[in-house]
Amino acid sequence: MKIVVLDGYTLNPGDNSWDAVAALGELKVYDRTAPDKIVERAAGADVVLTNKTPLTAETLAQLSAVRFISVLATGYNIVDTKAARQRNVSVSNVPIYGTDAVAEFVFSLLLNFYRQPQLHNDLVKKCQWRKAGDFCFWKTPQTELAGKTLGIVGFGRIGQRVGEIARAFKMEVFANGPSKNNPPSYPFEWRETEKLFAESDVVTLHCKLTTENSGMINRALLSRMKKSAYLINTARGALVNETDLATALKSGQLAGAALDVVSEEPIRDDNPLFGAPNLTLTPHIAWAALEARQRLMKVTAQNIAGFQAGRPINVVN
């Protein structure tokens, strides 16, 4: 069985072996694949693995040998699943692998809002501590998380894990999501979207991107936030109207924001967020802890093995 990986570098930049996948067939791994090279590289493959390399209906029509696609991520909108189904091609994803990694990253961003350790490290190294003349000094307010309110939009596995960590910090938790099934055991309160944004000290996004919620974080919703509040997005970039967020930051409508995802990745030079104050931008790395990537590799191998055995798992189409 021939297995082709179209964009394997982010999963394994050198620290996450392909051995479990290689044991299942003849493996060829490409770090990255340009759109005009997809058909050429995937031709003759029985199994194709992709993360962000698109497999459109037009492309799939030219890949007659492909029988199974496994997406190296949870989100699978990169594949035309309907077209795949019409061609009797099963598509699987990896639904659970980065819960802890993403939740922990949220708190690295959140703690940075309130304590700014890197800024103060830089100031110490510029001799600002010595020049201050005191045994300690700070340039930004130093504030505890205890007693603050965290609003979580999207209360699935990751959102609930974020809430669990928040409770350990003695934060109050508000939650918002399409389903109220299987709530966690720790204390929290449900809030409608507008009230959650109005009442939270920090809002963090953990919802799926749909046609209905694309651009939902807009001027109207941002205007409801406290001027002391912060926004975190480690979910999908297109949830945020980036022009509206840049305007809100420039006007002081909210205290700051941290985004690990943007609408077009890598970020474009003309993205309106560039130049916005009190903004942290990271390059889509919340998921990328080694342990999370190892779990992703393991489940991918299980997906392929399940297909080979005639019992595919994690099928999304």
Summary of the structure (lengths in Angstrom):
residues: 317
radius of gyration: 21.9
end to end distance: 22.0
largest distance: 72.8
contacts: 1001
relative contact order: 0.14
helix: 34%
strand: 16%
